Amino acid sequence: MGDNFKPGRPAILHELIDYQAGAVVSRTLIDQQAGTVTLFAFDTGEGLSEHTAPFDALVYLLEGSAEITISGQRQTVKAHEIIIMPAGEPHALRALERFKMLLVMIKS
């Protein structure tokens, strides 16, 4: 994993987080009052149960594929695709295969 990642230095995004068998791994890159940027790595079959967030959340899949359900509508999202999960809408994620994603949430 890219543990030498530092602000102001280039990095390869998908190398900044590793998969873990049977788990969801996260790594926060930016955590500010205005918003967050977080990397996730999901093992096959893992996911996040349905929940809501008070802000829009942009998801960019770096590799793999996921089933993302927003307000009951299932979508298959693949590597290099983005989807916005709207504020206040229930959403859930499930790994169809191992996948890595970047989650960007702007709070203001």
ChimeraX commands (.cxc) that place a marker at each C-alpha (Angstrom):
marker #1 position 0.00,0.00,0.00 radius 0.5
marker #1 position 1.17,3.54,-0.71 radius 0.5
marker #1 position 1.97,4.45,2.90 radius 0.5
marker #1 position 4.36,7.16,1.70 radius 0.5
marker #1 position 1.40,9.18,0.33 radius 0.5
marker #1 position 1.71,12.82,1.31 radius 0.5
marker #1 position -0.15,15.98,0.26 radius 0.5
marker #1 position 1.62,17.78,-2.55 radius 0.5
marker #1 position 3.15,14.54,-3.90 radius 0.5
marker #1 position 1.80,12.44,-6.80 radius 0.5
marker #1 position 0.32,9.02,-6.08 radius 0.5
marker #1 position -1.39,6.21,-7.96 radius 0.5
marker #1 position -4.89,6.16,-6.53 radius 0.5
marker #1 position -5.67,2.43,-6.65 radius 0.5
marker #1 position -2.33,1.65,-4.98 radius 0.5
marker #1 position -3.24,3.66,-1.87 radius 0.5
marker #1 position -5.53,0.92,-0.52 radius 0.5
marker #1 position -5.39,-2.89,-0.45 radius 0.5
marker #1 position -8.12,-5.52,-0.39 radius 0.5
marker #1 position -8.68,-7.57,2.75 radius 0.5
marker #1 position -10.41,-10.96,2.57 radius 0.5
marker #1 position -14.02,-10.81,3.77 radius 0.5
marker #1 position -13.89,-7.11,4.55 radius 0.5
marker #1 position -14.50,-3.54,3.51 radius 0.5
marker #1 position -11.40,-1.36,3.96 radius 0.5
marker #1 position -11.44,2.42,3.95 radius 0.5
marker #1 position -8.79,5.11,3.91 radius 0.5
marker #1 position -9.60,8.78,4.36 radius 0.5
marker #1 position -7.52,11.05,2.13 radius 0.5
marker #1 position -9.19,14.36,3.02 radius 0.5
marker #1 position -11.40,15.09,6.03 radius 0.5
marker #1 position -12.39,18.74,6.22 radius 0.5
marker #1 position -15.44,20.65,7.37 radius 0.5
marker #1 position -16.36,21.26,3.70 radius 0.5
marker #1 position -16.21,17.57,2.76 radius 0.5
marker #1 position -14.40,14.26,2.64 radius 0.5
marker #1 position -12.53,12.13,0.11 radius 0.5
marker #1 position -12.30,8.46,1.04 radius 0.5
marker #1 position -10.95,5.36,-0.72 radius 0.5
marker #1 position -12.69,2.02,-0.22 radius 0.5
marker #1 position -11.76,-1.56,-1.13 radius 0.5
marker #1 position -14.57,-4.15,-1.02 radius 0.5
marker #1 position -13.96,-7.89,-1.17 radius 0.5
marker #1 position -16.40,-9.92,-3.32 radius 0.5
marker #1 position -19.84,-10.12,-1.70 radius 0.5
marker #1 position -19.10,-7.43,0.86 radius 0.5
marker #1 position -21.09,-4.23,1.00 radius 0.5
marker #1 position -22.67,-1.40,2.91 radius 0.5
marker #1 position -26.27,-1.82,4.04 radius 0.5
marker #1 position -28.92,0.70,3.09 radius 0.5
marker #1 position -28.43,4.11,4.66 radius 0.5
marker #1 position -28.86,7.79,3.84 radius 0.5
marker #1 position -26.44,10.71,3.89 radius 0.5
marker #1 position -27.27,14.40,4.30 radius 0.5
marker #1 position -25.12,15.37,1.29 radius 0.5
marker #1 position -24.67,14.24,-2.31 radius 0.5
marker #1 position -21.95,11.63,-2.64 radius 0.5
marker #1 position -20.00,11.02,-5.85 radius 0.5
marker #1 position -18.65,7.49,-6.31 radius 0.5
marker #1 position -15.91,6.71,-8.85 radius 0.5
marker #1 position -15.05,3.03,-9.34 radius 0.5
marker #1 position -11.33,2.52,-9.82 radius 0.5
marker #1 position -11.55,-1.22,-10.56 radius 0.5
marker #1 position -14.04,-4.09,-10.41 radius 0.5
marker #1 position -17.82,-3.75,-10.35 radius 0.5
marker #1 position -20.51,-3.06,-7.80 radius 0.5
marker #1 position -24.25,-3.15,-7.47 radius 0.5
marker #1 position -25.37,0.23,-6.15 radius 0.5
marker #1 position -28.99,0.60,-5.13 radius 0.5
marker #1 position -30.44,4.11,-4.84 radius 0.5
marker #1 position -34.05,4.48,-3.68 radius 0.5
marker #1 position -34.76,0.86,-4.65 radius 0.5
marker #1 position -33.24,1.16,-8.15 radius 0.5
marker #1 position -30.32,-1.23,-8.72 radius 0.5
marker #1 position -27.47,-0.15,-10.97 radius 0.5
marker #1 position -24.35,-2.03,-11.97 radius 0.5
marker #1 position -21.38,0.33,-11.85 radius 0.5
marker #1 position -18.06,-0.74,-13.39 radius 0.5
marker #1 position -14.46,0.44,-13.32 radius 0.5
marker #1 position -13.98,4.00,-14.57 radius 0.5
marker #1 position -17.67,4.87,-14.15 radius 0.5
marker #1 position -19.16,7.37,-11.72 radius 0.5
marker #1 position -22.52,7.65,-10.03 radius 0.5
marker #1 position -23.97,10.27,-7.72 radius 0.5
marker #1 position -25.92,9.11,-4.69 radius 0.5
marker #1 position -28.28,12.04,-3.96 radius 0.5
marker #1 position -28.60,13.51,-0.47 radius 0.5
marker #1 position -31.41,12.01,1.58 radius 0.5
marker #1 position -31.97,9.07,-0.80 radius 0.5
marker #1 position -31.49,5.59,0.70 radius 0.5
marker #1 position -28.59,3.77,-0.92 radius 0.5
marker #1 position -26.60,0.55,-0.51 radius 0.5
marker #1 position -23.53,-1.02,-2.15 radius 0.5
marker #1 position -22.58,-4.65,-2.81 radius 0.5
marker #1 position -19.42,-5.99,-4.45 radius 0.5
marker #1 position -20.23,-8.15,-7.49 radius 0.5
marker #1 position -16.47,-8.73,-7.57 radius 0.5
marker #1 position -13.64,-7.07,-5.69 radius 0.5
marker #1 position -13.79,-3.35,-6.32 radius 0.5
marker #1 position -12.14,-0.13,-5.26 radius 0.5
marker #1 position -13.90,3.19,-5.21 radius 0.5
marker #1 position -13.28,6.82,-4.41 radius 0.5
marker #1 position -16.07,8.51,-2.46 radius 0.5
marker #1 position -16.25,12.32,-2.61 radius 0.5
marker #1 position -18.73,14.08,-0.35 radius 0.5
marker #1 position -19.06,17.86,-0.45 radius 0.5
marker #1 position -20.81,19.24,2.61 radius 0.5
marker #1 position -21.05,22.90,1.70 radius 0.5
marker link #1:1,2 radius 0.2
marker link #1:2,3 radius 0.2
marker link #1:3,4 radius 0.2
marker link #1:4,5 radius 0.2
marker link #1:5,6 radius 0.2
marker link #1:6,7 radius 0.2
marker link #1:7,8 radius 0.2
marker link #1:8,9 radius 0.2
marker link #1:9,10 radius 0.2
marker link #1:10,11 radius 0.2
marker link #1:11,12 radius 0.2
marker link #1:12,13 radius 0.2
marker link #1:13,14 radius 0.2
marker link #1:14,15 radius 0.2
marker link #1:15,16 radius 0.2
marker link #1:16,17 radius 0.2
marker link #1:17,18 radius 0.2
marker link #1:18,19 radius 0.2
marker link #1:19,20 radius 0.2
marker link #1:20,21 radius 0.2
marker link #1:21,22 radius 0.2
marker link #1:22,23 radius 0.2
marker link #1:23,24 radius 0.2
marker link #1:24,25 radius 0.2
marker link #1:25,26 radius 0.2
marker link #1:26,27 radius 0.2
marker link #1:27,28 radius 0.2
marker link #1:28,29 radius 0.2
marker link #1:29,30 radius 0.2
marker link #1:30,31 radius 0.2
marker link #1:31,32 radius 0.2
marker link #1:32,33 radius 0.2
marker link #1:33,34 radius 0.2
marker link #1:34,35 radius 0.2
marker link #1:35,36 radius 0.2
marker link #1:36,37 radius 0.2
marker link #1:37,38 radius 0.2
marker link #1:38,39 radius 0.2
marker link #1:39,40 radius 0.2
marker link #1:40,41 radius 0.2
marker link #1:41,42 radius 0.2
marker link #1:42,43 radius 0.2
marker link #1:43,44 radius 0.2
marker link #1:44,45 radius 0.2
marker link #1:45,46 radius 0.2
marker link #1:46,47 radius 0.2
marker link #1:47,48 radius 0.2
marker link #1:48,49 radius 0.2
marker link #1:49,50 radius 0.2
marker link #1:50,51 radius 0.2
marker link #1:51,52 radius 0.2
marker link #1:52,53 radius 0.2
marker link #1:53,54 radius 0.2
marker link #1:54,55 radius 0.2
marker link #1:55,56 radius 0.2
marker link #1:56,57 radius 0.2
marker link #1:57,58 radius 0.2
marker link #1:58,59 radius 0.2
marker link #1:59,60 radius 0.2
marker link #1:60,61 radius 0.2
marker link #1:61,62 radius 0.2
marker link #1:62,63 radius 0.2
marker link #1:63,64 radius 0.2
marker link #1:64,65 radius 0.2
marker link #1:65,66 radius 0.2
marker link #1:66,67 radius 0.2
marker link #1:67,68 radius 0.2
marker link #1:68,69 radius 0.2
marker link #1:69,70 radius 0.2
marker link #1:70,71 radius 0.2
marker link #1:71,72 radius 0.2
marker link #1:72,73 radius 0.2
marker link #1:73,74 radius 0.2
marker link #1:74,75 radius 0.2
marker link #1:75,76 radius 0.2
marker link #1:76,77 radius 0.2
marker link #1:77,78 radius 0.2
marker link #1:78,79 radius 0.2
marker link #1:79,80 radius 0.2
marker link #1:80,81 radius 0.2
marker link #1:81,82 radius 0.2
marker link #1:82,83 radius 0.2
marker link #1:83,84 radius 0.2
marker link #1:84,85 radius 0.2
marker link #1:85,86 radius 0.2
marker link #1:86,87 radius 0.2
marker link #1:87,88 radius 0.2
marker link #1:88,89 radius 0.2
marker link #1:89,90 radius 0.2
marker link #1:90,91 radius 0.2
marker link #1:91,92 radius 0.2
marker link #1:92,93 radius 0.2
marker link #1:93,94 radius 0.2
marker link #1:94,95 radius 0.2
marker link #1:95,96 radius 0.2
marker link #1:96,97 radius 0.2
marker link #1:97,98 radius 0.2
marker link #1:98,99 radius 0.2
marker link #1:99,100 radius 0.2
marker link #1:100,101 radius 0.2
marker link #1:101,102 radius 0.2
marker link #1:102,103 radius 0.2
marker link #1:103,104 radius 0.2
marker link #1:104,105 radius 0.2
marker link #1:105,106 radius 0.2
marker link #1:106,107 radius 0.2
marker link #1:107,108 radius 0.2
view
